[in-house]
Amino acid sequence: MSNAVSIFKCLGDPTRFAIMSLLCRSDSYVELLAEKLSLTPGTISHHLKKLEEAGLVRCSRAQFYMIYSVNREQLEAPIIDYLVVDDALDDDSAYRQKVYDSFIAGGRLVSIPTQRKKREIICARLAEEFEPGRTYTEPEVNEILTRWHEDYCFLRRELIAFGLMERDHEVYWRVK
């Protein structure tokens, strides 16, 4: 992911973008790029170093000059390849644990979260109290939910609303 960030960061700089535009047309050297962009060779060298570190340009020696060219393989990769999220970023278990720690103490809900996302996380945890494939009567559901919080009616409605449980004529079952 850090490589993708450095690529986008490099291309986000107007000077580097201009350098890349020129190099896409033809390979070049520092002094010529400096002249075309009305910048000093030192400034161009600085930006080329950043582009090279990101893997966007390559450098080769031709007699007295260092010739810079575009790394076409890097540029031809679809943008989606750079945006694929790392599994570590996709894992929300740390956030879930933080929600549990904030709202559950001693095996009971301290309070019902007001934020929908946090309430959904808590309801998903409560749904684990019900066995998949088994049906429950409304008094059984109420008893299980009362162990967690006194407002079992609200929790029961939320389990249904989040699609974690379904009901039909006072018979409930776990969906997910």
Secondary structure as UniProt FT lines:
FT   HELIX           2..12
FT   HELIX           14..25
FT   STRAND          28..29
FT   HELIX           30..37
FT   HELIX           41..53
FT   TURN            54..55
FT   STRAND          57..62
FT   TURN            63..64
FT   STRAND          65..70
FT   HELIX           72..76
FT   HELIX           79..83
FT   HELIX           87..90
FT   HELIX           93..103
FT   STRAND          104..105
FT   TURN            106..107
FT   STRAND          108..109
FT   HELIX           116..127
FT   TURN            128..129
FT   STRAND          135..137
FT   HELIX           138..146
FT   TURN            147..148
FT   HELIX           152..161
FT   TURN            162..163
FT   STRAND          165..168
FT   TURN            169..170
FT   STRAND          171..174
//
